Amino acid sequence: MLRLLLGVGTAVAVTLAGQPAQAAAPAWRIVKGVDIGESATALLDVAASGPRDAWAAGYACSAEDREGCAAIIRWNGSRWSKANPPGADLEHVEGVSAASPTDVWAVGNGTAPWAGHWTGPRWTGYKPLGSGAESRLADVAVSGGRPWLVGTVKGSGVVLGWNRDKGFYRAHSLPGKLEAVTSRAGTGEIWAVGSTGTQPLIVRGTDGGRTWKLTPAPSIPDGHLTRVWQVAGGDVWAVGYAGKASYDHKDFLASRPIALHYDGRSWRQVAVPVARGRLTGLTSDAAGTVWASGVDFAHGRRIMFLRYAGDRLTASYGPELPLREQRAYDHQTVTRTSITRIPGSSGLWAVAAAGGGDFESHFLLTYG
């Protein structure tokens, strides 16, 4: 159960020079959400179309012997409430994207990969990959009335497009695993990222998704990209981690966070001022400043926030999360996070999953 905190502790900012500097207390604070279900719970993604419309998605009723059940919640400007799709045989909701209060898409997985479209009064559900044998949907991005979905089918990354006449169609496929997608109205571009299994994977769609091209990424052994975000044309970011794609405790704690930037010509790696951790959230605020979220294992009970300013990434930390009591072999840290801007304001939302096994918990935070 979430606890409302009225204040936050002081954060430590870390510069690329490695010199810690005391920062002013951040504006991040935990907010009260809604009881999304019993046992282990997690929020994996968050999206907003404005100050009075935000969505968070993940799962509840999960444990070591149970896969889980879908959890989608909605913010109406004053409180969060449940907004689960009725009748959907879902275990985890992986991604959510909101273009407006009446144009929201979500994707998840259960007995089959699922995509849902919220049009205001109700959800409409689809199974764009059929029965779902060896298939998974990982993320969705909607802009200009068009959703783009990414996932994996039998070891190949897939990008799915949608329109009112064709419904869902396979726009592109390539060897590897796709984890995240972004599209920005007016640019005609779609970017999707993931991993080849040994290196970061980036693919770019142009001409409104008519043309697709694999984009060379910096060589990072065991690099996995978990999020991508287009600030503007010719200004794209991707984040993730280097290490084994596993949540095994030892492998997880050996991960190193990575960040990449595309300047319109090529991708380059940007130094992250943290030795061990993972990045799983990415957005830009009203001023165009890029934010990433994740975990720094040296401060594992706080969400780490990276902000790009002055040609460098600077790390700060949210308040300590009140994790439930953990067993020795469970994660004692934040495991996954997501972050989104709030259009029409200077604010941000963030969500997190923390802990593990039967004691995993979800958290909602706001900034500004």
Residue, then its C-alpha position, 0 to 999 in steps of 0.5 A: m500500500l502506498r504512503l503519502l510523503l509530504g516532503v523529500g530528502t536531500a539528493v546528491a548530484v554527481t557530475l561526470a568528473g566524479q565529484p559529488a556535490q550537494a544539490a538542493a532538495p528535489a521536487w520529486r515526491i511520492v503520491k498516493g495511488v490506488d490499490i491495484g491488487e493483491s500480492a506483488t505489484a508493479l508499474l512498468d510504464v506511464a504516459a500523460s496527455g495533459p495535467r488532467d489525463a495520465w495513465a500508468a500500467g503494469y500488473a498485480c496479483s503476481a508472485e513466485d508461483r503466479e504470473g500476475c493480472a493486468a493493472i491500468i490506472r488513470w489520473n483525472g487531475s485530482r486522483w488515480s483510479k482503476a481503468n482495467p480493460p474488462g475481459a482481457d486475459l492479461e498478465h502484464v501490461e508492458g506499455v502505455s501511450a496517450a495522445s489525448p484523453t480519448d486516444v490512448w493505447a496500451v500493450g501487454n501479454g497473457t495467453a496472447p499478446w494484447a493491444g488495447h485502444w481507449t476512446g473515452p467511454r471504453w477499451t477496444g481490445y485486439k490480438p495483433l499477433g494472433s494466438g501469440a506462440e513465441s510472441r510478445l508485445a513490449d511497447v506502444a507509441v501513438s502520435g497523430g492518431r497512429p499507434w506503433l507497436v513493437g515486440t518479438v516474434k520467434g526471435s525476430g523484432v517486429v514493428l506493427g503499424w495500424n490504420r482504420d482501413k487495414g487494422f494492424y499490419r507488420a511494418h518491419s521485422l529484423p533479427g533481434k529483440l525490440e523493446a521500445v518505440t517512439s514517434r513524434a507527430g510532424t517528423g514522419e519518423i518512428w524509432a525503435v530500439g532493443s538488442t541483437g543479443t550481443q549489441p544495441l539495436i536501433v531501427r528508424g522508420t521514415d516517410g510515415g513508416r513506409t521506409w525502414k532502415l537499421t541504424p548503426a549504433p555504437s558497439i557496446p558488448d551485451g548492450h540492451l536499449t530499453r527506451v527511446w525518445q525523440v525530442a525533435g527531428g535530428d535529436v533522439w535519445a536511447v537508454g538501457y544497460a550493458g550486461k546480461a538480460s536477466y533479473d537473476h540477482k547476481d546478473f542484475l546487480a552487475s549491469r551498467p547503465i548506458a545512454l546514446h544520443y543521435d544528432g541527425r547524423s550518427w549515434r554516439q555514447v554519452a557518459v553516464p555518471v553511475a558505475r552500476g545500474r540500469l536505465t528504463g525510462l526516458t522523456s523530455d520536459a516542457a523546456g526540451t531538457v532530456w530526463a532518464s530514470g532508472v536505478d543506481f545500485a549504490h542508492g538502490r531504494r531511490i529512483m535515479f533521475l538523469r538530466y542532460a544539461g550543459d553537455r553532460l548527464t547529472a544524476s539526482y535521486g528521488p525520496e527513499l521508497p518504503l519497500r516491503e520487507q524483502r527476503a535475502y535472495d530477493h531484490q532489495t532495490v528499484t528494478r524498473t522505472s518509467i518517466t513521462r512529461i506532462p504536456g501543458s505543464s512543467g511537471l513530470w510523472a514517474v513510476a517504479a517497481a521495487g523489491g522482488g518475489d512475493f514482496e514486489s511493490h509499485f510506486l508513483l512519483t510526481y515532479g513540479 
